Amino acid sequence: MAGKSFVFVVIEILACCASFSAAKCEATCQGHVAGDSIPDPLNCHQFYICLDTLEPTPAPFACPDGEDFDSVTLSCMSPSDPNYVCDRSCFVCAYECGSKSLVSDPWDCSMFYECTEGVAGQAMKCSDENPFFDGYVCQNDEDKCCNCIAYCSTGDLGRYIPDPQNCRGYYQCLNKGPAQEAYHNYCTAGHFDYLHQKCSITFPCFGLCYSHPPEECIETFVCESEGFFPKCPTMCDPYFYECAVNDIGFVVEAKQCPDNLLFDPVTSTCVHDYECHTSFNT
């Protein structure tokens, strides 16, 4: 108990001394003109463009593969260039030992690790008074948690990682750091199997970052072929997706069966409730 109490005391002291400016970590066009590219404070691989209103674009743009955004030249360049500069202070979460002495647990916000000579030690737990680790200290604001963030570590480069918020989603990792939305995709059927790096109808949906009912439905559907597809593959539900040839590769909205009918996931047709099959009773 004495060792744990000491850890809590140290974290409490750090919490009293730490401060972080949210404004510093928002893209701003101050000091720039329309058309200028500006850094994304949260992701060195991305940048914004200043609009005529001197507001940044609503969403960031990604640099070409193998390049990151340089905050001095305001252009994309190789991060291995000796003149490359990127301020990484705004992304406070770290999951690998390197520049920080404390690293976050990717799944549990109450846990963190202390690095010694580049190696993470045993997991340490925040106190009940300040239960959430924010990348620096334990504090009581859950919104500052570092867990359940899609992040590409060194070992993930060239691979796919699961979406921690959606068991059908996955990201392609081309650069180290927070996963990029431009490389975010979804399985049209089944779940993403991170072990075999593919979508699978047999891989279970599990994770600490979401809670899915057994009758899981697909909220974001990307057409891969023509046809009619159930929104809820394991149950009878009024909603379905229709994919035409021009829809392939695009997200489509769910449609509803008419006259209180249900979409049968086995026959891919709208039927009465007493006619409907499910994958559990076929």
LUMKOLGU-564541 format. One record per residue (C-alpha): x, y, z. Coordinates in pm, whole numbers, plus 50000, padded with zeros to 5 digits. Example, Ala and Ser with C-alpha at 12.3 -4.5 7.8 and 13.67 -1.06 7.14 Angstrom:
BEGIN
[[51230,49550,50780]]
[[51367,49894,50714]]
// end
This chain:
BEGIN
[[50000,50000,50000]]
[[50283,50239,50077]]
[[50419,50211,49720]]
[[50077,50278,49568]]
[[50018,50571,49799]]
[[50351,50720,49691]]
[[50251,50691,49324]]
[[49921,50866,49393]]
[[50096,51145,49583]]
[[50341,51201,49295]]
[[50059,51214,49042]]
[[49859,51455,49258]]
[[50160,51688,49278]]
[[50208,51676,48900]]
[[49838,51748,48849]]
[[49867,52066,49056]]
[[50158,52194,48847]]
[[50048,52095,48495]]
[[49865,52333,48261]]
[[49767,52303,47898]]
[[49636,52563,47658]]
[[49347,52438,47446]]
[[49359,52750,47229]]
[[49718,52674,47130]]
[[49601,52343,46991]]
[[49342,52478,46750]]
[[49428,52558,46390]]
[[49439,52935,46340]]
[[49489,53162,46040]]
[[49612,53450,46255]]
[[49911,53609,46081]]
[[49827,53438,45751]]
[[49640,53530,45433]]
[[49377,53345,45235]]
[[49524,53046,45055]]
[[49803,52985,45307]]
[[49856,52634,45439]]
[[49881,52605,45815]]
[[49975,52315,46045]]
[[49726,52080,46206]]
[[49832,52111,46572]]
[[49709,51758,46646]]
[[49862,51572,46352]]
[[50195,51644,46182]]
[[50087,51462,45867]]
[[49797,51700,45805]]
[[49741,52070,45734]]
[[49462,52322,45688]]
[[49415,52595,45425]]
[[49303,52946,45519]]
[[48977,53050,45354]]
[[48883,53402,45240]]
[[48723,53453,45580]]
[[49062,53375,45740]]
[[48912,53068,45898]]
[[49075,52729,45844]]
[[48903,52475,45621]]
[[48647,52263,45811]]
[[48863,51952,45774]]
[[49238,51905,45731]]
[[49419,51779,45422]]
[[49677,51501,45427]]
[[50031,51527,45294]]
[[50142,51271,45034]]
[[50250,50932,45164]]
[[50592,50950,45325]]
[[50573,51325,45385]]
[[50464,51536,45683]]
[[50377,51904,45713]]
[[50666,52133,45802]]
[[50561,52420,46031]]
[[50842,52649,45908]]
[[50815,52623,45530]]
[[50439,52550,45558]]
[[50470,52270,45307]]
[[50483,51892,45297]]
[[50829,51740,45312]]
[[51009,51428,45427]]
[[51019,51407,45808]]
[[51373,51267,45773]]
[[51492,51601,45632]]
[[51725,51760,45894]]
[[51539,52091,45854]]
[[51196,51940,45916]]
[[51007,52093,46211]]
[[50678,51985,46367]]
[[50543,52087,46705]]
[[50402,51770,46861]]
[[50317,51925,47198]]
[[49942,51934,47130]]
[[49901,51560,47091]]
[[49973,51473,47452]]
[[49896,51101,47431]]
[[50186,50860,47387]]
[[50165,50481,47387]]
[[50530,50397,47321]]
[[50828,50492,47534]]
[[51036,50760,47366]]
[[51011,51132,47429]]
[[50788,51097,47735]]
[[50854,50932,48070]]
[[50487,50836,48117]]
[[50277,50664,47850]]
[[49906,50588,47832]]
[[49726,50256,47823]]
[[49545,50246,47486]]
[[49234,50081,47636]]
[[49208,50183,48002]]
[[49209,50554,48091]]
[[49282,50484,48456]]
[[49613,50311,48377]]
[[49952,50442,48267]]
[[50313,50324,48251]]
[[50645,50475,48354]]
[[50930,50436,48105]]
[[51276,50338,48219]]
[[51553,50335,47959]]
[[51294,50322,47684]]
[[51098,50031,47831]]
[[50753,50055,47989]]
[[50732,49920,48342]]
[[50437,49774,48528]]
[[50099,49941,48491]]
[[50012,50205,48749]]
[[49661,50311,48839]]
[[49529,50661,48903]]
[[49366,50743,49235]]
[[48991,50749,49295]]
[[49006,51128,49337]]
[[49171,51180,48997]]
[[49088,50862,48804]]
[[49173,50964,48444]]
[[49521,50981,48291]]
[[49545,51257,48027]]
[[49890,51183,47886]]
[[50070,51377,48157]]
[[49891,51340,48489]]
[[49593,51181,48656]]
[[49299,51423,48671]]
[[48918,51410,48688]]
[[48812,51514,48334]]
[[48721,51202,48136]]
[[48713,51402,47810]]
[[49094,51428,47826]]
[[49144,51051,47825]]
[[49400,50894,47591]]
[[49232,50556,47562]]
[[49021,50441,47268]]
[[49199,50665,47017]]
[[49292,50515,46681]]
[[49671,50547,46679]]
[[49934,50407,46443]]
[[50241,50297,46636]]
[[50577,50206,46486]]
[[50480,49841,46455]]
[[50155,49929,46276]]
[[50312,50101,45976]]
[[50208,49931,45653]]
[[49927,49749,45831]]
[[49565,49805,45931]]
[[49444,49881,46282]]
[[49090,49839,46418]]
[[48863,50134,46478]]
[[48837,50139,46859]]
[[48486,50285,46837]]
[[48338,50052,46575]]
[[48417,49685,46529]]
[[48340,49711,46158]]
[[48586,49994,46105]]
[[48960,49996,46039]]
[[49240,50236,45945]]
[[49539,50198,45715]]
[[49860,50312,45883]]
[[50102,50495,45656]]
[[50250,50731,45916]]
[[50312,50711,46288]]
[[50063,50911,46494]]
[[49685,50948,46518]]
[[49510,50747,46247]]
[[49399,50959,45951]]
[[49035,50984,45856]]
[[49132,50968,45489]]
[[49235,50605,45545]]
[[48928,50508,45749]]
[[48716,50227,45602]]
[[48437,49994,45709]]
[[48359,49629,45649]]
[[48038,49589,45451]]
[[47982,49254,45621]]
[[48120,49106,45939]]
[[48384,49268,46159]]
[[48743,49371,46106]]
[[48978,49087,46199]]
[[49298,49265,46302]]
[[49480,48934,46347]]
[[49436,48833,45983]]
[[49410,49191,45853]]
[[49076,49146,45677]]
[[48700,49164,45721]]
[[48544,48845,45850]]
[[48186,48735,45912]]
[[48308,48497,46184]]
[[48535,48733,46378]]
[[48360,48847,46698]]
[[48279,49205,46787]]
[[48452,49283,47112]]
[[48635,49570,47270]]
[[48656,49795,47572]]
[[48560,50112,47385]]
[[48207,50024,47280]]
[[47916,49811,47384]]
[[47728,49634,47104]]
[[47400,49446,47142]]
[[47393,49092,46999]]
[[47162,49215,46720]]
[[47420,49451,46575]]
[[47330,49676,46285]]
[[47547,49849,46026]]
[[47526,50225,46062]]
[[47772,50313,45783]]
[[47745,50101,45469]]
[[47981,50123,45171]]
[[47858,49954,44854]]
[[48094,49694,44708]]
[[47851,49536,44463]]
[[47499,49581,44328]]
[[47207,49445,44525]]
[[47003,49473,44843]]
[[47172,49432,45181]]
[[47034,49415,45537]]
[[47109,49693,45780]]
[[47094,49430,46057]]
[[47247,49105,45925]]
[[47141,48889,46222]]
[[46782,49000,46269]]
[[46466,49107,46088]]
[[46449,49485,46068]]
[[46256,49735,45854]]
[[46573,49891,45710]]
[[46805,49783,45430]]
[[47064,49923,45187]]
[[47023,49932,44811]]
[[47334,49953,44594]]
[[47321,50044,44226]]
[[47621,50028,43994]]
[[47690,50399,44045]]
[[47689,50351,44426]]
[[47987,50113,44433]]
[[48258,50261,44649]]
[[48024,50510,44815]]
[[47830,50527,45142]]
[[47452,50491,45092]]
[[47162,50577,45322]]
[[46935,50309,45465]]
[[46590,50261,45311]]
[[46277,50133,45485]]
[[46046,49855,45376]]
[[45692,49976,45299]]
[[45369,49879,45477]]
[[45535,49776,45806]]
[[45722,49494,45635]]
[[46060,49369,45758]]
[[46374,49309,45552]]
[[46469,48942,45553]]
[[46853,48911,45574]]
[[46836,48563,45421]]
[[46619,48630,45114]]
[[46708,49004,45086]]
[[46342,49095,45039]]
[[46076,49279,45239]]
[[45834,49031,45398]]
[[45578,49003,45676]]
[[45716,48942,46023]]
[[45588,48583,46031]]
[[45776,48509,45705]]
[[46110,48651,45810]]
[[46420,48440,45870]]
[[46729,48530,46070]]
[[47078,48385,46075]]
[[46990,48222,46406]]
[[46705,48003,46284]]
[[46775,47923,45919]]
// end
